[in-house]
Amino acid sequence: MRAPWLSAPVMLALALALAEPSQLRAAPVAEDPRDVRLKELSERVADLEKALQGVNAQLEAATRAADLARGDLKGLQDRVTGLEAGRGPTPAAAGPQPAASPAPVRATPATPSTPAEDGLTRGRKQLQSGDAQGAEATLTAWLAASPQDPKAGEGAYLRGRARGQQAAWADAAADYITALKGWPSTWWAPDAVVELARALGRIGKTSESCQALGELAARYPTAPEGTRKRAAAVAAQSQCGT
């Protein structure tokens, strides 16, 4: 029998005080599926960027080694050229020759100057005409002279294409990684992702190649159909999803 002095509010407070903690614990709030998907995507992007950083470090080391090799080769060529020049016939001594009369100077009409074509435009034209080696040289000089140019990313992308056409896949991958920093929203960016995946696959980085292709749809959902078809071909070459 309940004591008459225990009122209803007092009884409620007593019941709450004696209740098990598990009885008072609020039910967990279900996490929004969209937040879960966004979190998973962010983690995949972070994993890909970390992997590409590692690949980039390896490519930089390979590039430095190639530069050293090229430097050694150039030194050897210079020495050979010097030896060949030393074997040449020594010109016979000749007596003093009379000084030639200066030719009359004729005035020539001034030629109007035209604005010089920048290296990016010239390199793009060379690449389109099939001169991959010339395009690489032109774009390398332009990038060295214009590292802060807003179109430096496009220059790196075009040089990557030029190097890829010469099967210099490691150098090409390094250029594509440079071009894609920050995932730019440019006309060439989707193609750069596919070409990066191709270059990574050619140097045996098939896992990173597949990760790059996985970002194409997420980063560039409106990529042209031709780009998506080439991405599928690269995925088959890298055996993604098998």
C-alpha positions in Angstrom: 0.0 0.0 0.0 1.4 3.4 -1.1 2.2 5.8 1.7 -0.4 8.6 1.6 2.3 11.3 1.8 4.0 10.3 -1.4 2.4 12.5 -4.1 2.5 11.7 -7.8 5.4 14.1 -8.6 7.4 12.6 -5.8 6.7 9.1 -7.0 7.8 10.1 -10.5 11.1 11.6 -9.2 11.8 8.5 -7.1 11.1 6.2 -10.0 13.6 8.2 -12.2 16.2 8.1 -9.5 16.0 4.3 -9.1 15.7 3.6 -12.8 18.6 1.7 -14.5 20.9 3.9 -16.6 20.1 1.8 -19.6 16.5 2.7 -19.2 17.2 6.4 -19.3 19.7 6.3 -22.2 18.3 7.9 -25.4 18.1 5.8 -28.5 21.0 6.5 -30.9 20.1 8.8 -33.8 20.4 7.0 -37.1 23.2 8.5 -39.3 22.0 10.1 -42.6 23.0 7.8 -45.5 24.1 10.8 -47.5 26.6 11.7 -44.7 27.9 8.2 -44.8 28.4 8.2 -48.6 30.1 11.6 -48.4 32.4 10.4 -45.7 33.3 7.3 -47.7 34.0 9.4 -50.8 36.2 11.8 -48.8 38.2 8.8 -47.4 38.7 7.4 -51.0 39.8 10.8 -52.3 42.3 11.1 -49.4 43.6 7.6 -50.1 44.0 8.4 -53.8 45.8 11.7 -53.1 48.1 10.0 -50.6 48.9 7.2 -53.1 49.6 9.8 -55.9 51.9 11.7 -53.6 53.9 8.5 -53.1 54.0 7.9 -56.9 55.0 11.5 -57.5 57.9 11.1 -55.1 59.1 8.0 -57.0 58.7 9.7 -60.3 60.7 12.7 -59.1 63.5 10.4 -58.1 63.3 8.7 -61.5 63.3 12.0 -63.3 66.4 13.2 -61.3 68.2 9.9 -62.3 67.3 10.4 -65.9 68.5 14.0 -65.8 71.8 12.9 -64.4 72.1 10.2 -67.1 71.3 12.8 -69.8 73.9 15.1 -68.2 76.5 12.3 -68.4 75.6 11.6 -72.0 75.9 15.3 -72.9 79.3 15.5 -71.3 80.5 12.5 -73.3 79.1 14.0 -76.5 80.9 17.2 -75.8 84.2 15.4 -75.2 83.8 13.4 -78.5 83.0 16.7 -80.3 86.1 18.3 -78.9 88.3 15.3 -80.0 86.9 15.4 -83.5 87.5 19.1 -83.7 91.1 18.5 -82.6 91.7 16.0 -85.5 90.7 18.5 -88.1 93.3 19.9 -90.5 95.2 22.9 -89.3 94.7 25.8 -91.7 98.0 26.9 -93.5 99.6 30.1 -92.5 98.9 32.9 -94.9 100.4 36.3 -95.4 98.5 39.5 -94.5 95.6 40.1 -96.8 94.6 43.6 -97.9 91.6 45.0 -96.0 88.4 44.7 -98.0 86.6 47.9 -98.9 83.5 48.4 -96.8 80.3 47.6 -98.7 77.9 50.5 -99.1 75.1 50.4 -96.5 71.7 50.4 -98.0 68.7 51.5 -96.1 66.1 48.8 -95.7 62.4 49.4 -95.0 61.4 48.7 -91.4 59.4 45.5 -91.0 56.4 45.9 -88.7 56.8 43.8 -85.6 54.3 41.1 -84.7 53.5 39.9 -81.2 55.5 36.8 -80.3 53.6 33.6 -80.0 53.7 32.3 -76.4 55.2 29.0 -75.7 51.9 27.4 -74.5 50.2 28.2 -77.9 53.3 27.1 -79.9 53.7 23.9 -77.9 50.0 23.0 -78.4 50.3 23.5 -82.1 53.4 21.4 -82.3 51.6 18.6 -80.4 48.6 18.8 -82.7 50.9 18.5 -85.7 52.6 15.4 -84.4 55.9 17.0 -83.3 55.9 15.5 -79.7 59.6 16.1 -79.1 59.4 19.7 -80.2 56.3 20.3 -78.1 58.0 18.9 -75.0 61.0 21.2 -75.5 58.8 24.2 -76.1 56.5 23.5 -73.1 59.4 22.8 -70.8 60.9 26.2 -71.6 57.6 27.9 -71.2 56.8 26.3 -67.8 60.3 27.2 -66.5 59.8 30.8 -67.5 56.1 31.0 -66.4 55.7 28.8 -63.3 53.0 31.1 -61.8 51.0 31.5 -65.0 47.3 30.7 -64.5 47.6 28.2 -67.4 50.6 26.4 -66.0 48.4 23.4 -65.3 47.4 23.2 -68.9 51.0 23.4 -69.9 51.9 20.5 -67.6 48.9 18.5 -69.1 50.1 19.2 -72.7 53.7 18.3 -71.9 52.3 15.0 -70.3 50.6 14.3 -73.6 53.8 15.0 -75.5 55.8 12.7 -73.2 53.2 10.0 -73.4 53.5 10.0 -77.2 57.2 9.3 -76.7 56.4 6.5 -74.2 58.1 8.5 -71.4 55.3 7.2 -69.1 56.9 8.1 -65.8 57.6 11.7 -66.8 54.1 11.9 -68.3 52.5 10.7 -65.0 54.4 13.3 -63.1 53.1 16.0 -65.4 49.5 14.8 -65.1 49.7 14.7 -61.3 51.0 18.3 -61.3 48.2 19.4 -63.7 45.5 17.8 -61.6 46.5 19.3 -58.2 43.3 20.8 -56.8 41.1 18.9 -59.3 40.6 21.9 -61.7 37.3 22.3 -63.6 38.8 22.8 -67.0 38.2 21.3 -70.4 41.3 19.1 -70.3 41.0 17.8 -66.7 38.9 14.7 -67.4 41.3 13.7 -70.2 44.2 14.3 -67.8 42.7 11.8 -65.3 42.4 9.1 -68.0 45.9 9.8 -69.3 47.3 9.7 -65.7 45.6 6.3 -65.2 47.1 5.1 -68.5 50.6 6.3 -67.6 50.4 4.7 -64.1 49.3 1.4 -65.6 52.2 1.5 -68.1 54.7 1.8 -65.3 53.1 -1.0 -63.3 51.1 1.1 -60.8 47.8 -0.7 -61.6 46.3 -0.1 -58.2 46.8 3.7 -58.4 45.6 3.6 -62.1 42.3 2.1 -61.0 42.0 4.6 -58.1 42.5 7.5 -60.6 39.8 6.1 -62.9 37.5 5.7 -59.9 37.7 9.5 -59.4 36.7 10.3 -63.0 32.9 9.9 -62.4 33.0 11.5 -59.0 35.1 14.5 -60.0 33.9 15.0 -63.6 30.4 13.4 -64.0 29.9 15.3 -67.2 33.0 14.1 -69.0 32.6 13.6 -72.7 31.5 10.2 -73.9 34.7 9.7 -75.8 36.7 10.3 -72.6 34.5 7.7 -70.7 35.1 5.1 -73.5 38.9 5.6 -73.3 38.6 5.3 -69.5 36.9 2.0 -69.9 39.7 0.8 -72.2 42.3 1.8 -69.7 40.4 0.1 -66.9 40.5 -3.1 -68.9 44.2 -2.7 -69.5 44.8 -2.2 -65.7 42.4 -5.0 -64.9 40.4 -2.9 -62.6 37.6 -4.7 -60.7 39.1 -8.1 -61.3 
